Amino acid sequence: MTRPNDQTALEERKAELRGLLMRRRRRKKGDKPRPISAYRIALALGIRPGGSRESKRRGARRLIKMMRDEDHPIAHGPAGYWWSETVGDHQAYRRQRRRVAMANLVAEAADRHSPQAAAVAGQMGLFGEGGPTIENPSTAVQTAVECG
């Protein structure tokens, strides 16, 4: 459970992120959004100041997820995050995410039904759930061997 001071700090951080994304909005109607990377967001907001680059990114993405869960229209693309200014912008972003998700599901389904996937699944079934093991005679320690 978060303490009241922690909740206040979190709300301030969310307001800072919203302000940052709003400042990077389109300059004129018809312009493309001006995205900002998770790392740049972390630097601008002081997220995890002593952390690694990846730790900073994770902190920024976590904050963005919290805001999205509260229905803030934050969109994302290869270049970074931006504030969706209109309902149409956000719906276009969501449609694009849905297309990517469906493409991934189709690819996964195709992989599962391929002859190679069936062969690997059949071979792995020979070893039980833990996979194959090799016993080291000198110490009698079993080491799991990863397959594929």
N, C-alpha and C positions, 0 to 999 in steps of 0.2 A: 504494500500500500504506500502511496506517495504522501509525503508530508505536505502541509499547506505551502511552505516556502518552495518546495520542489515544484508543486503545481503552478505557482505564480511564475517561477522561472521558465517553466515549459511554455506557459501561455505567452510570456514575453518573447521567447525564442520563435514561437509560431508567428507572432506579429512581425518580428524582424524578417522572417523568411517571406511572409506575404508582401511586406514592403519592398524587399529586394526584387522579388519577381514582378511586382507592379511597376517598379522603376525601369525594368527591362522590357516593358510592353512595346508593342509596335508604335512607331512614331506617327505613322499615317495609316489610314484605312487602306487595306490592300498590301501593306508591307508584310513580310514574313515575320514570325515570332523571333525574338532574340534569345535563344536558349542559353542556359548557364549550367556548367557541369556540377556534379555533386561535390567534387573536390573544391571548386571555386566557392560554392555555397558554404561549405564547411569553413573555409578560410575567412570568408566575409562575416560569418556569424560567430566565429571563434569556437566551433564545435571540436571537442577533443584536442585542445591545443598541443598537448605533448604526444599525441598519438601518431601512428604511421599514416601514410597517405591513404592506404586502404581503410584503416580505422576511421579516418575522417569521412571518407566516402560513405561507409556504413552508417555513421552517425547522421549524416545528412539524409540518406535514403530512409532511415528510420523516422526522422522528423517529417519527411515528405509523406510517408505512408500514414502516419498519424493524421496529418492534415487531409489526405485523401479519404481516410475513413470517416472524417467529419464532413465529407462532401465538398471540399475545396477543389476547384477545377484545375488541378496541376497536371499538365501533359508532359510527356517525355518522348524524346527521339534520340537518335545517335549523337546529336550535338549537346544534349543536356535537357534541362527542365525549363518550362515556361508556364505562365499563367494563361489559361484559355479565357479569352475575353468575352466570347459569346457562347451561347448554348450550341450553336452550329459548329464552332471550332472544337468544342469538347466532344460533341457527338462524332465528328470526323475522326478525332483522335481515338475514341473508343472503338469505332468501326475498324480502324487500322489495327488496333491491338487484338481485336476479335479475329481478324483475318490471319494475323501472325499465329495466334493461338491455334486456330483451326488447321493451319498448314502444319504446325508442329504435331498436332494430334493425328493428322492423316499420315505423316511420315512415320510416327511411332507405330501406328496400326499396320502400316505396310511392312515395317521392320519386323514386327512380331509375327507376321504371316509369311515371312520369307523362308525359303528352304534352309538358309544358313542359320537363321534364328532357331528354327525347329531342331536342327542338328546340334547346336550348342546346348539348347535346353535339354535335349535327350542325353547328351554326354554328361552334363552337370548332374543329372538325375542319378547317374551311376554312383556318385560319391556321397549322396545324402545332403542334408541341408547345410552342413558346415563346409562343404567343398572338400577337395582332396587334401590329405595330410601326408606329411613325410615324417617318419620317426628318426630322430637323430640318435644313433645307438650309444654315443658316448654319454649323453646326458638324459636320454629317454624323454626329451621334450618334444612335443609335437608342434610343428610349425604349420600354420595354414598357408597354403599356396594359392595365390590369386590366379584365376584363369580368366583371361580375356578381359 
